[in-house]
């Protein structure tokens, strides 16, 4: 028998309030939760936008002072899901470049990945993270990561 969970990853952040992306992604996580009734694992920025308590909220990197990136969110979620014998993940993430990367990471951990319908998830030009402000910036960030290993979190 298959056991599933919802995993939601944030996209961008603000000093106060929430990005348009995270608000939209949280709505998707809520919709899937109320339809499927699964365990829910959310990165902090999404957890703050939903109207129910998630099963797990991922707030920080396990190594003090390290940036909480998607790799670390997925590593923490995978540990929790294996403990709870989850084999199928409903992935909620920004569809443009971010979701395919997250899907690959989850498959590498051995999970089956389902993608709920998201509709258009907006970017937020006011995000503190430059690479989440628009599709060209996200593409530039992906290219920098691929060819230089650069992460954009330093100095936002």
Residue pairs with C-beta under 8 A, 6 or more apart in sequence:
2 87
2 88
2 112
3 84
3 85
3 86
3 87
3 88
4 36
4 38
4 39
4 86
4 87
4 88
4 89
4 90
4 114
5 38
5 39
5 40
5 41
5 55
5 81
5 84
5 86
5 88
5 89
5 90
6 29
6 32
6 33
6 36
6 38
6 39
6 40
6 41
6 42
6 89
6 90
6 92
7 41
7 42
7 74
7 77
7 81
7 89
7 90
7 91
7 92
7 102
7 106
8 25
8 26
8 28
8 29
8 40
8 41
8 42
8 43
8 46
8 92
8 93
9 25
9 43
9 46
9 70
9 73
9 74
9 91
9 92
9 93
9 94
9 98
9 102
10 19
10 21
10 22
10 25
10 43
10 44
10 45
10 46
11 19
11 21
11 22
11 25
11 93
11 94
11 98
11 121
11 132
12 19
12 21
12 22
12 45
12 123
12 124
12 127
12 128
12 129
12 132
12 133
13 19
13 22
13 45
13 127
13 128
13 129
13 132
14 124
14 126
14 127
14 128
15 128
18 26
18 45
18 48
18 49
19 45
19 124
19 126
19 127
19 132
20 122
20 123
20 124
21 94
21 121
21 122
21 123
21 124
21 127
21 132
22 45
22 46
22 49
23 49
24 118
24 119
24 120
24 121
24 122
25 46
25 92
25 93
25 94
25 118
25 121
26 42
26 46
26 49
26 50
27 49
28 92
28 116
28 117
28 118
28 121
29 40
29 42
29 46
29 50
29 92
30 50
30 51
30 52
31 116
32 38
32 90
32 92
32 116
33 40
33 50
33 52
36 90
38 90
39 55
39 56
39 81
39 84
39 86
40 50
40 52
40 54
40 55
40 56
41 54
41 55
41 56
41 57
41 58
41 77
41 80
41 81
42 50
42 54
42 56
42 57
42 58
43 57
43 58
43 68
43 73
44 57
44 58
44 59
46 92
47 54
47 57
55 80
56 76
56 77
56 80
58 68
58 73
58 76
58 77
59 68
60 68
61 67
61 68
61 69
61 72
62 72
62 76
66 72
67 151
67 153
69 151
69 153
70 93
70 98
70 101
70 102
70 105
71 105
74 102
74 105
74 106
74 109
77 89
78 106
78 109
78 111
81 89
81 111
86 111
87 110
87 111
87 112
88 111
88 112
88 113
88 114
89 106
89 111
89 112
89 113
89 114
90 114
90 115
90 116
91 99
91 102
91 103
91 106
91 113
91 114
91 115
91 116
92 116
92 118
93 99
93 102
94 121
94 132
94 138
95 118
95 121
96 121
96 135
96 138
97 138
97 139
97 142
98 138
99 115
101 142
103 113
103 115
106 113
107 113
123 132
123 133
123 134
123 135
123 138
124 132
124 133
125 133
125 134
126 133
127 133
128 156
129 152
129 153
129 156
130 137
130 141
130 152
130 156
131 137
131 138
131 140
131 141
131 152
132 138
141 152
144 150
144 152
145 151
